[in-house]
Amino acid sequence: MRAQSFAAAALLIAVAGCAGNQGSQPQTGDTRFVAGDGKITLFQAADRKVAPQVRGETLDGGTASLAAHKGKIVVLNFWASWCAPCRAEAPVLKDISAKTKAGGVEFLGVDFKDRKADALAFERSHQPGYPSIFDQPGKVALSFQGTVPPAAIPSTLIIDRQGRIAARALGAVKYTDLLDAVTKVRDEG
């Protein structure tokens, strides 16, 4: 159990990195920055790992899960209100979500290591148009251990129609890069 707790703490430290204002980040000792350039890594179909079960309460009090989107492409974005790169990429995610929804692509946010009031204010301000799971303790991120973990905040994973991790970006995504990656995964055989 102790080794598992150590592994969980190490992942939380890795995932908690963000280039935002240090004063506005949680003060729990897990605010180290993990650099991410937003570059998207696409994985060959044969090399893809199955995404874990992701389920949780959304910021609006509902429930969201990957299973609810079975057979669709899902863009899973890990974010926090205190994260400056998360705020910068929010309009990109919102626009691509709206643009690709009719093509069978769903977006799901995971608000990580945040205060609920701050996360709700972020959502009111940015109005993403898709739900976010409130994951203050980081359980969703930890569930990716052994697959392709989000290793920075923000991180974006693209889940293919078979529920496998098709792509990952660490850091704020760029519009053209994300749209191209989503389109490639959507257009696969």
BELCORSUL-V966976 format. One record per pair of residues at least 12 apart in sequence whose C-alpha atoms are under 7 Angstrom apart, sorted by the first residue. I is the first residue (numbers start at 1). J is the second residue. If there is no record, write none. Layout:
BEGIN
I/J
I/J
END
This chain:
BEGIN
8/142
11/142
12/30
12/138
13/30
13/31
13/32
14/34
14/151
14/152
15/150
15/151
15/152
15/153
16/30
16/31
16/32
16/152
16/153
17/31
17/32
17/33
17/34
17/152
17/153
18/33
18/34
18/83
18/152
18/153
19/33
19/83
19/84
19/85
20/82
20/83
20/84
20/85
24/82
25/82
34/152
36/152
36/170
36/171
37/170
37/171
37/172
38/169
38/170
38/171
38/172
38/173
38/174
39/169
39/170
39/173
40/167
40/168
40/169
40/177
41/167
41/168
41/169
42/166
42/167
42/168
43/166
43/167
48/164
48/165
48/166
49/147
49/164
49/165
50/163
50/164
50/165
51/163
51/164
51/165
52/143
52/144
53/66
54/66
54/140
56/133
57/133
57/134
58/131
58/132
58/133
58/134
59/120
59/132
59/133
59/134
64/133
70/161
71/161
71/162
72/104
72/105
72/106
72/160
72/161
73/104
73/105
73/106
73/159
73/160
73/161
73/186
74/105
74/106
74/107
74/158
74/159
74/160
75/106
75/107
75/108
75/156
75/157
75/158
75/159
76/107
76/108
76/109
76/156
76/157
76/158
77/108
77/109
77/110
77/155
77/156
77/157
78/109
78/110
78/111
78/112
78/153
78/154
78/155
78/156
79/110
79/111
79/112
79/153
79/154
80/111
80/112
80/113
80/114
80/119
81/114
81/118
81/119
81/122
85/154
85/172
86/154
86/172
89/172
89/173
90/126
92/175
94/128
94/129
96/179
107/130
108/130
108/131
108/132
109/131
109/132
109/133
110/132
110/133
110/134
110/135
111/132
111/133
111/134
111/135
111/136
112/134
112/135
112/136
112/138
113/135
113/136
113/137
113/138
114/136
151/170
152/170
152/171
153/171
154/170
154/171
154/172
155/169
155/170
155/171
156/168
156/169
156/170
157/169
160/185
END
